[in-house]
Amino acid sequence: MRQNVMQARLPITMDIAIPRTTGGRLGLRHPELVGHLVKRELSSAHRFTMLGWAWPLARQLAQLAVLVFVFSSVLDLGIPDFPVYVFSGLVAWSAFSTGLSAASTSLIDQRHLVFQPRLPPAVLPVVAVIVPFVDVLMAAPVLLLMLIFSGELHATALLFPLVLAVQLVLMVGLAWLVAPASVYVRDVPNIVTLGLMVLFYLTPVFYSLHRIPQQYEWLLQLNPMTTFLELDRALLLGLPYPSVGHIVGTVALSVLLAVAGWFAFERMRPGLVDNL
């Protein structure tokens, strides 16, 4: 009887053929499956739209225009090359915010895939955080042109993808934590949304960390995205680098969260189907 109920909840049409995979249930061990699901998600998200894949870039540029107008014309923060400064932060923050928000509901939204025994559910949060990095590729040419026209393009910009890769590790760990937790406690996606809203203002996306009163600077330094954004701007704009301690600590935290997230996902995985 339970099997019939589960089958009834599946979509009538299934347009996904799950590739054969080997070697455990860890999402990152199935690059072919992850790539297939990422492509499927992108095609589905931009189907029947006029701008298609340009929509994420359009949203970032619109937000950039508002921030530049407010904080360079209305409330001047005194930051040189403010448009490129803000856009470099928006690129990394948008990927983090969009990916983590999507990951929090990835198992709930794709429950019909969780019910398929051949598909390891751990790949779904991974797909959710990878998709926004495709938007980063769309924004990269715009960011490159802004750097060229501002005269701030440095050879160290070649290391920018490496920082994004470490940020992806952090996001995968957080995704493995929040995705299964959302299945058991449906308030988690709302908590993630609220947390991201607060975290945006505690991340130096549109302001400089050095303009924060010293007694509050430690609070922003606890945020790993602060180190990522400061490191991005150091590589792209030639601004001061974060301290070695902050860089090492952020990399270690990213790896630790990825490992902890995987073990937490495995701990909660057996009850996912029953709670979906």
C-alpha positions as CSV (number, residue, x, y, z in Angstrom):
1,M,0.0,0.0,0.0
2,R,2.8,2.4,0.9
3,Q,4.6,1.7,-2.3
4,N,1.4,2.6,-4.3
5,V,1.0,5.9,-2.4
6,M,4.6,6.8,-3.1
7,Q,4.2,6.0,-6.8
8,A,1.1,8.1,-6.9
9,R,3.1,11.1,-5.6
10,L,5.6,10.9,-8.5
11,P,5.2,13.1,-11.5
12,I,3.5,11.4,-14.4
13,T,6.4,12.3,-16.7
14,M,9.9,11.7,-15.7
15,D,12.4,13.3,-18.1
16,I,15.5,12.2,-16.3
17,A,17.6,9.1,-17.0
18,I,19.8,8.4,-14.0
19,P,23.3,7.4,-15.1
20,R,24.8,4.3,-13.6
21,T,27.1,5.4,-10.7
22,T,29.6,3.5,-8.6
23,G,31.3,4.1,-5.3
24,G,29.3,5.2,-2.3
25,R,26.6,7.7,-1.8
26,L,28.7,10.9,-1.6
27,G,27.2,13.4,-4.0
28,L,30.6,14.6,-5.3
29,R,31.5,11.0,-6.4
30,H,28.9,11.2,-9.2
31,P,30.1,14.1,-11.5
32,E,28.1,12.7,-14.5
33,L,24.9,12.7,-12.5
34,V,25.5,16.1,-10.9
35,G,26.3,17.6,-14.4
36,H,23.1,16.1,-15.8
37,L,20.9,17.4,-13.0
38,V,22.6,20.9,-13.2
39,K,21.9,21.1,-16.9
40,R,18.3,19.9,-16.3
41,E,17.8,22.5,-13.6
42,L,19.1,25.3,-15.7
43,S,17.0,24.3,-18.7
44,S,13.9,24.1,-16.5
45,A,14.5,27.5,-14.7
46,H,14.9,29.5,-17.9
47,R,12.4,27.7,-20.1
48,F,9.8,30.0,-21.8
49,T,11.5,33.2,-20.7
50,M,12.6,36.0,-23.0
51,L,16.0,36.7,-21.4
52,G,16.7,33.1,-20.6
53,W,20.1,32.6,-18.8
54,A,20.6,36.4,-18.8
55,W,18.0,36.8,-16.0
56,P,20.4,36.2,-13.1
57,L,22.8,38.7,-14.6
58,A,20.0,41.2,-15.1
59,R,19.1,40.8,-11.4
60,Q,22.6,41.4,-10.3
61,L,23.0,44.5,-12.5
62,A,19.7,45.9,-11.2
63,Q,20.9,45.5,-7.6
64,L,24.2,47.0,-8.5
65,A,22.6,50.0,-10.0
66,V,20.5,50.6,-6.9
67,L,23.5,50.2,-4.5
68,V,25.7,52.4,-6.6
69,F,23.1,55.1,-6.8
70,V,22.3,55.0,-3.0
71,F,25.9,54.6,-1.7
72,S,27.8,56.8,-4.2
73,S,25.2,59.6,-4.9
74,V,22.9,59.7,-1.9
75,L,25.2,58.4,0.9
76,D,28.8,58.6,-0.4
77,L,30.9,55.9,1.3
78,G,34.1,57.2,-0.2
79,I,35.2,53.9,-1.8
80,P,37.2,54.3,-5.0
81,D,35.9,52.5,-8.1
82,F,32.7,51.8,-6.1
83,P,30.8,50.1,-9.0
84,V,33.4,47.4,-9.5
85,Y,33.9,47.1,-5.7
86,V,30.3,46.4,-5.2
87,F,29.9,44.1,-8.2
88,S,32.8,41.9,-7.1
89,G,31.1,41.4,-3.8
90,L,27.7,40.8,-5.4
91,V,29.0,38.1,-7.6
92,A,30.2,36.0,-4.7
93,W,27.4,36.9,-2.3
94,S,24.6,36.1,-4.9
95,A,26.1,32.7,-5.5
96,F,26.2,32.0,-1.8
97,S,22.7,33.3,-1.0
98,T,20.9,31.8,-4.0
99,G,22.7,28.4,-3.6
100,L,22.0,28.0,0.1
101,S,18.4,29.1,-0.2
102,A,17.8,26.6,-3.0
103,A,19.6,23.9,-1.1
104,S,17.3,24.3,1.9
105,T,14.4,23.1,-0.1
106,S,16.2,20.9,-2.6
107,L,15.0,17.6,-1.1
108,I,11.5,18.8,-0.6
109,D,11.1,20.2,-4.1
110,Q,12.7,17.2,-5.7
111,R,11.1,14.5,-3.5
112,H,10.2,12.5,-6.6
113,L,13.9,12.0,-7.2
114,V,14.6,11.1,-3.6
115,F,12.1,8.2,-4.0
116,Q,14.2,6.7,-6.8
117,P,16.5,4.1,-5.2
118,R,19.3,4.5,-7.9
119,L,19.7,8.2,-7.2
120,P,21.8,9.2,-4.1
121,P,19.9,12.0,-2.4
122,A,23.2,13.7,-1.4
123,V,23.6,15.0,-5.0
124,L,20.5,17.2,-4.9
125,P,21.9,19.8,-2.4
126,V,25.1,19.7,-4.3
127,V,23.3,20.5,-7.6
128,A,21.4,23.3,-5.8
129,V,24.7,25.1,-4.8
130,I,26.4,24.5,-8.1
131,V,23.7,26.0,-10.3
132,P,24.3,29.6,-9.1
133,F,27.9,29.3,-10.0
134,V,26.8,29.1,-13.6
135,D,25.4,32.6,-13.0
136,V,28.9,33.6,-11.9
137,L,30.2,32.5,-15.3
138,M,27.6,34.8,-16.9
139,A,28.7,37.7,-14.7
140,A,32.5,37.1,-15.2
141,P,32.7,38.9,-18.6
142,V,30.9,42.0,-17.2
143,L,33.2,42.0,-14.1
144,L,36.3,41.6,-16.4
145,L,35.2,44.6,-18.5
146,M,34.6,46.7,-15.4
147,L,38.1,45.8,-14.1
148,I,39.7,46.8,-17.5
149,F,37.9,50.1,-17.8
150,S,38.7,51.0,-14.1
151,G,42.3,50.1,-14.7
152,E,42.2,47.7,-11.7
153,L,42.8,44.4,-13.5
154,H,45.7,42.5,-11.8
155,A,47.4,39.2,-12.7
156,T,46.3,37.8,-9.3
157,A,42.7,37.8,-10.8
158,L,43.6,34.4,-12.2
159,L,43.3,33.0,-8.6
160,F,39.7,34.2,-8.3
161,P,38.3,30.8,-9.4
162,L,40.3,29.1,-6.7
163,V,38.6,31.3,-4.0
164,L,35.2,30.5,-5.5
165,A,36.1,26.8,-5.4
166,V,36.8,27.0,-1.6
167,Q,33.5,28.9,-1.2
168,L,31.7,26.1,-3.0
169,V,33.2,23.6,-0.5
170,L,31.7,25.7,2.3
171,M,28.4,25.9,0.6
172,V,28.2,22.2,0.0
173,G,28.8,21.5,3.7
174,L,26.1,24.0,4.7
175,A,23.8,22.5,2.0
176,W,24.2,19.0,3.4
177,L,23.3,20.3,6.8
178,V,20.2,22.4,6.0
179,A,18.7,20.2,3.2
180,P,17.9,17.1,5.3
181,A,17.1,19.2,8.4
182,S,14.4,21.0,6.3
183,V,12.7,17.6,5.7
184,Y,12.4,16.9,9.4
185,V,11.7,20.5,10.4
186,R,9.8,22.5,7.8
187,D,10.7,25.8,9.5
188,V,14.4,25.5,8.4
189,P,14.0,27.1,4.9
190,N,12.4,30.1,6.6
191,I,15.2,30.3,9.1
192,V,17.7,30.1,6.3
193,T,16.0,32.9,4.5
194,L,15.9,35.1,7.6
195,G,19.6,34.2,8.4
196,L,20.7,35.2,4.8
197,M,18.8,38.5,5.1
198,V,20.7,39.4,8.3
199,L,24.0,38.0,7.1
200,F,23.8,40.2,4.0
201,Y,24.1,43.3,6.2
202,L,26.9,41.6,8.2
203,T,28.9,41.0,5.1
204,P,30.9,43.9,3.5
205,V,29.2,43.6,0.1
206,F,28.6,47.4,-0.4
207,Y,30.7,48.9,2.4
208,S,34.4,48.6,3.5
209,L,35.2,46.4,6.5
210,H,37.7,49.1,7.6
211,R,34.9,51.7,8.0
212,I,33.3,49.6,10.7
213,P,33.9,50.7,14.3
214,Q,36.6,48.6,15.8
215,Q,34.5,47.3,18.6
216,Y,32.1,45.6,16.0
217,E,34.7,44.5,13.5
218,W,35.2,41.1,15.2
219,L,31.5,40.3,14.6
220,L,32.0,40.6,10.8
221,Q,35.2,38.7,11.0
222,L,33.3,35.7,12.4
223,N,31.4,35.6,9.1
224,P,33.4,33.4,6.6
225,M,31.9,35.3,3.7
226,T,33.7,38.4,4.9
227,T,37.1,36.7,4.3
228,F,35.9,35.4,0.9
229,L,34.9,38.9,-0.2
230,E,38.0,40.6,1.2
231,L,40.2,37.9,-0.6
232,D,38.3,38.3,-3.8
233,R,38.8,42.1,-3.8
234,A,42.5,41.7,-2.9
235,L,43.0,39.5,-6.0
236,L,40.8,41.5,-8.3
237,L,41.4,45.1,-7.2
238,G,44.7,44.9,-5.4
239,L,43.2,45.8,-2.0
240,P,44.8,44.6,1.2
241,Y,44.6,40.9,1.9
242,P,42.9,39.4,4.9
243,S,45.3,38.1,7.6
244,V,46.9,34.7,7.1
245,G,45.0,33.6,10.2
246,H,41.6,34.5,8.7
247,I,42.4,32.9,5.4
248,V,43.6,29.6,7.0
249,G,40.7,29.7,9.4
250,T,38.2,30.1,6.6
251,V,39.6,27.3,4.5
252,A,39.7,25.0,7.6
253,L,36.1,25.9,8.5
254,S,35.0,25.2,4.9
255,V,36.6,21.7,4.9
256,L,35.3,21.0,8.4
257,L,31.7,22.0,7.5
258,A,31.9,19.9,4.4
259,V,32.9,16.8,6.4
260,A,30.4,17.6,9.2
261,G,27.7,18.2,6.7
262,W,28.3,14.9,5.0
263,F,28.1,12.9,8.3
264,A,25.0,14.9,9.3
265,F,23.4,14.1,6.0
266,E,24.2,10.4,6.3
267,R,22.8,10.4,9.8
268,M,19.5,11.8,8.7
269,R,19.3,10.1,5.3
270,P,17.5,6.9,6.4
271,G,14.3,8.8,7.4
272,L,14.1,11.2,4.4
273,V,11.6,9.1,2.4
274,D,9.3,8.6,5.4
275,N,9.2,12.3,6.2
276,L,8.7,13.4,2.6
